[in-house]
Amino acid sequence: MAPNTGAAQRFITFVNASPTPFHAVRNAASRLEKSGFVKLHESDANWDSALKGGGKFYYTRNQSSLIALTVPIGFKPGSGVSIVGTHTDSPNLRIRPVSKKSNVGYLQVACELYGGGIWHTWFDRDLSIAGRVITTDDDGGFSSRLVKVDRPILRIPTLAIHLDRSVNTSLQFNKETEFVPILSLINEQLNAPKKHSSLPKGSSISNNHHPELISLLAKELNVSEDHIHDFELRISASSHGCLRRSLYDTQPSTLGGLNDEFIFSPRLDNLMSTFCAVEAICESVSSENFARVESSRAGQVNVIACFNHEEVGSVSASGAQGSLVPQLLSRLSPTPSLLSSSIAHSLLISADMGHAVHPNHSSKHEENHRPKLNGGVVIKTNADQRYSTDAIGTFLVRQLIEKRGGNVQEFEVRNDMSCGSTIGPALSKIGVRVVDVGTPMLSMHSIRETAGSADVDSYITLFGAFFEGFANLDKSLPID
């Protein structure tokens, strides 16, 4: 029987429009605003009016991390906080600060690897660029603008089997010299360096990148080339300037399988968690849900926290080891005693994708911990604290899912294999209780990943139950 794919279709729209963390945060913010959330700014010294209760707010940091919160009408400082934490980044290729490169008649773009990708999956894909660009405004000021080039302009070609007969038995490649995308063929006239009447300014990046790349960005943003000052661009997977330099695959996300039971997509890890967290908090304040949620959460603040840089250790101002959550808790409960009380009554669900059992490699899973696609939410446990789950966290998640009629799966890594980690251990250092969950997927960190289309609903259901029911459920448990 085909699953209900409404939520999965909405996720596909979201992920296709979000090739970078910057785009994901912008699209999440747009969804929040449509649900009545009001934007705050971290730079504002006084949030008193916002935190008096009965409001819904969000704010961002560095355009790549986002916090959204709903403050109940009866909120008092020292009350608990129910947090769903996710991350917005995925492994990708980032264009280097000096990217101009050429060889044997090809224009190439030098890239740096970000995160732990399955890099061989990036060969022979139709790639493009997306990110943010710092540009000059018409009034002489500066803006950080997002760009997404919706056509393939780059490719990393493999070597033909006739020139490497070992390719099917031992695929190996040098990531510095044999993993460089091609941009164009060199045309002596078209690619001739532009003549400048004087040396470029120190702030100019015109000598760092191919003029053709700068020209493309200028056309996309409808600005002159000398108004682009820098950029961060990624080569990453999606649908059809300071610049964040990233590449992405132009093949769109889609439903797949005989009964649309699969999602074939880039960046499932971890935009699926991010999308579902945003959907859940928006649904919690919808007109049909608000009264029920408001009356049941006992003064608890509901929060989603979507961080950047998880794939490289969360060590940044916009990562989970930064100050986003501690500062939020401090603003909600501004004295040491109130803050301690709030932390003691809080719970953070660390939501990151998990590993589904693989039909061709089932031995890679411990025999009693084999999550299945569309089998429901996975609770992730590790004795070495690579995940932060304990018995109380497991109990709470099970109870919340049970009340909504959902399923729970368990994952624990084999003793002869290493375990990955999440934002959970980093945030547990604050003192807040943390439980690690996910939904199962295949091919994690590939340019194309696979998840279950029904698991989108499972994820949203858990987060919705958490926002509605955790505060009252927690009253039945000892907290120290």
Secondary structure, DSSP 8 states (H G I E B T S, - for coil): -----HHHHHHHHHHHT-SSHHHHHHHHHHHHHHTT-EE--TT-S--TTGGGSSEEEEEEETTTEEEEEEE-TT--TT--EEEEEEE----EEEEEEEEEEEETTEEEEEEEEESS--GGGGTT--EEEEEEEEEE-TTS-EEEEEEE--S--BB-----GGG-TTTTT-----TTTS---EEEE--TTTTS----SS---TT--TTTS-HHHHHHHHHHHTS-GGGEEEEEEEEE------EEEEEEE-S--EEESTTS-EEEES-HHHHHHHHHHHHHHHHHTSHHHHHHHHHHSTT-EEEEEEES-GGGTS-STTSTTSSHHHHHHHHHS-SHHHHHHHHHT-EEEEE--EE---TT-GGGS-TT----TTS-EEEE--TTSSS---HHHHHHHHHHHHHTT--EEEE---TTS-----SHHHHHTTT-EEEEEE-EEESTTSSSEEEETTHHHHHHHHHHHHHHHHHHHHTTS---
